[in-house]
Amino acid sequence: MSHRASYFDLDTDNRTLALKASCAIPILNRQPIFSQNEYWVDGGLCAPIPVQEAYERGYRHIVVVRTVPLDVQYDHCWMTSVQQALGKSRAAGVIEMLLEHEDNYRKTQQFLSNPPDDVTIYEIHPQKPLVSKLIGSDISMLNTDYHLGYQTGVYFLNTMGKHMHHQFDQPAANDQLNCIPMANVRL
């Protein structure tokens, strides 16, 4: 099964619902978020870094904020044989989602490594893995990573940000930047 990303417009859509959907990690959430007669989960499944969407909407100066160092690669190809052995079980479905995520992540990596000539992409990323994890992090771990992200963001704004101010072009008048981050998957 292939999923596709959709994007909530935070000016017109229900923000609370959009935030819940963007945090609804498959399997960890008992029930996907139901809205607009569809089920929604975190869009990281099929749009782990929605940079292509930003490009397609006309943005030509894009800032990508990552939670892993640039050299991180994921490779769970061995899971394909495990998935086949599991048949149509729930566990096989989880593996299918993981493999789909990795495939989409690789495609995004290719775009970031070889962007079109008419776009400038700035990537903000940690130099080493964060201390917090997807699940099971305590508040001190989260605070450590929050402060690192904050300091990195301030550094970016004080260096690159102040030089970029006049370079930014505008997307189409009816398109708004605040609809980009909420990538959600319709099931």
C-alpha positions as CSV (number, residue, x, y, z in Angstrom):
1,M,0.0,0.0,0.0
2,S,1.3,3.4,-0.9
3,H,0.4,6.5,1.0
4,R,0.4,10.1,-0.1
5,A,1.0,13.3,1.8
6,S,-1.5,16.1,2.1
7,Y,-0.9,19.4,3.8
8,F,-3.1,21.2,6.3
9,D,-3.5,24.9,5.7
10,L,-3.0,26.3,9.2
11,D,-4.9,29.5,8.3
12,T,-8.1,27.7,7.4
13,D,-8.0,24.2,8.9
14,N,-8.3,23.2,12.5
15,R,-4.9,23.7,14.0
16,T,-5.4,21.4,17.0
17,L,-6.5,18.6,14.7
18,A,-3.6,19.2,12.3
19,L,-1.1,19.1,15.2
20,K,-2.7,15.8,16.5
21,A,-2.5,14.3,13.0
22,S,1.1,15.4,12.5
23,C,2.0,13.6,15.8
24,A,0.0,10.4,15.2
25,I,2.8,7.9,14.6
26,P,1.4,4.7,13.1
27,I,1.3,1.8,15.5
28,L,2.2,4.0,18.5
29,N,-1.2,5.7,18.2
30,R,-4.1,3.3,18.8
31,Q,-6.3,5.2,16.4
32,P,-5.4,7.5,13.5
33,I,-7.0,11.0,13.6
34,F,-10.3,11.1,11.7
35,S,-11.2,14.3,9.8
36,Q,-12.7,15.2,6.5
37,N,-14.0,11.6,6.2
38,E,-10.5,10.2,6.2
39,Y,-7.9,8.8,8.6
40,W,-4.7,10.8,9.1
41,V,-1.3,9.9,10.6
42,D,2.1,11.7,10.8
43,G,3.2,12.7,7.3
44,G,6.8,11.7,8.0
45,L,5.9,8.4,6.5
46,C,5.8,9.7,2.9
47,A,7.2,13.2,3.3
48,P,9.9,12.9,5.9
49,I,11.3,16.3,4.8
50,P,8.7,18.1,2.7
51,V,11.3,20.1,0.7
52,Q,10.0,18.9,-2.7
53,E,6.6,20.2,-1.8
54,A,8.0,23.6,-0.8
55,Y,9.9,23.7,-4.2
56,E,6.7,22.7,-6.1
57,R,4.8,25.5,-4.4
58,G,7.3,28.0,-5.8
59,Y,9.8,28.5,-2.9
60,R,13.3,29.0,-4.1
61,H,15.1,29.7,-0.8
62,I,14.3,26.8,1.6
63,V,15.5,26.2,5.1
64,V,15.5,22.5,6.1
65,V,15.7,21.7,9.8
66,R,16.9,18.2,10.5
67,T,17.0,16.1,13.6
68,V,19.9,13.8,12.5
69,P,23.4,14.5,11.2
70,L,23.7,14.8,7.4
71,D,25.6,11.5,7.1
72,V,22.9,9.3,8.7
73,Q,21.7,6.6,6.4
74,Y,18.9,4.1,7.1
75,D,18.9,0.7,5.5
76,H,16.5,-2.0,6.6
77,C,16.4,-3.9,3.2
78,W,16.7,-7.1,5.1
79,M,13.2,-6.5,6.5
80,T,11.7,-7.2,3.0
81,S,12.2,-10.9,3.5
82,V,10.9,-10.8,7.0
83,Q,7.8,-8.9,5.7
84,Q,7.1,-11.6,3.1
85,A,7.4,-14.3,5.8
86,L,4.9,-12.5,8.0
87,G,2.2,-12.4,5.2
88,K,-0.6,-10.0,5.8
89,S,-0.1,-9.6,9.6
90,R,0.0,-6.3,11.4
91,A,3.7,-6.7,11.9
92,A,4.2,-7.0,8.2
93,G,2.2,-3.7,7.8
94,V,4.5,-2.0,10.2
95,I,7.6,-3.2,8.2
96,E,5.9,-2.0,5.0
97,M,5.5,1.5,6.5
98,L,9.1,1.5,7.6
99,L,10.3,0.5,4.2
100,E,8.1,3.1,2.5
101,H,9.5,5.8,4.9
102,E,13.0,4.8,4.0
103,D,12.3,4.9,0.3
104,N,10.8,8.4,0.6
105,Y,13.7,9.5,2.7
106,R,16.2,8.3,0.1
107,K,14.3,10.2,-2.6
108,T,14.4,13.3,-0.5
109,Q,18.1,12.9,0.1
110,Q,18.6,12.7,-3.7
111,F,16.7,15.9,-4.1
112,L,18.7,17.6,-1.4
113,S,22.0,16.3,-2.8
114,N,21.1,17.4,-6.4
115,P,18.6,20.2,-6.2
116,P,17.4,22.1,-9.3
117,D,19.6,25.0,-10.3
118,D,16.9,27.6,-9.4
119,V,16.7,26.7,-5.7
120,T,19.0,27.4,-2.7
121,I,18.5,25.0,0.2
122,Y,20.0,25.7,3.7
123,E,20.2,22.7,5.9
124,I,20.3,23.1,9.7
125,H,21.3,19.8,11.4
126,P,23.1,18.6,14.5
127,Q,26.7,17.6,14.3
128,K,26.1,14.4,16.3
129,P,23.0,12.4,17.1
130,L,20.5,14.0,19.5
131,V,20.2,12.5,23.0
132,S,16.4,12.2,22.8
133,K,14.8,9.3,21.1
134,L,11.5,8.7,19.2
135,I,10.0,7.2,22.4
136,G,11.2,6.9,25.9
137,S,13.0,10.2,26.4
138,D,12.9,11.9,29.7
139,I,12.4,15.7,30.2
140,S,16.2,16.4,30.6
141,M,16.9,14.7,27.3
142,L,14.2,16.7,25.5
143,N,15.4,19.9,27.1
144,T,19.0,19.2,26.1
145,D,18.0,18.8,22.5
146,Y,15.6,21.7,22.6
147,H,18.4,24.1,23.8
148,L,20.8,22.7,21.1
149,G,18.2,23.4,18.4
150,Y,17.4,26.8,19.8
151,Q,21.1,27.8,19.8
152,T,21.6,26.4,16.3
153,G,18.6,28.3,15.1
154,V,19.8,31.6,16.6
155,Y,23.3,31.0,15.1
156,F,21.8,30.5,11.7
157,L,19.7,33.6,11.9
158,N,22.6,35.7,13.1
159,T,24.9,34.5,10.3
160,M,23.1,33.3,7.2
161,G,19.7,34.7,8.1
162,K,20.6,38.4,8.1
163,H,22.3,38.0,4.7
164,M,19.4,36.2,3.2
165,H,16.7,38.7,4.1
166,H,16.7,40.5,0.7
167,Q,17.2,37.4,-1.4
168,F,13.9,35.8,-0.6
169,D,11.4,35.6,-3.4
170,Q,7.7,35.2,-2.9
171,P,5.6,32.3,-3.8
172,A,2.3,32.7,-5.5
173,A,0.1,35.2,-3.6
174,N,-2.5,32.6,-2.6
175,D,0.2,30.3,-1.1
176,Q,1.3,30.6,2.4
177,L,4.5,29.2,4.1
178,N,2.5,28.1,7.2
179,C,0.8,25.3,5.3
180,I,4.1,23.5,4.5
181,P,5.1,21.8,7.7
182,M,1.9,19.8,8.3
183,A,2.4,16.8,6.1
184,N,-0.1,14.2,6.9
185,V,-0.8,10.8,5.4
186,R,-4.3,9.8,4.3
187,L,-4.8,6.1,5.0
